[in-house]
Amino acid sequence: MDFKWISGIAIVLAGVASLYFIVKGNLNYAVLAMTALFTMTNGFRAKSFREQGFERQSKWMAGMALFFGIAFIGMLIYIVWGQ
């Protein structure tokens, strides 16, 4: 399977999971799914920018992906041990 298909499926699954948890009313899991979604979209966008030759934009998106990745880990720790 192509990398674009796999990344697209992962993004759609994270989006559906975040919507599911919002409707269900479990906002902690919704934020966890949304941070995973933002991490993936910014990471894939950084890769795309790098392939197109936009190095500054690629570094910015990679930094944003790193920020949301750290936020994902922090939220996961909060959910597992904070409740």
Secondary structure, DSSP 8 states (H G I E B T S, - for coil): --HHHHHHHHHHHHHHHHHHHHHHT-HHHHHHHHHHHHHHHHHHHHHHHHHHT-HHHHHHHHHHHHHHHHHHHHHHHHHHH--
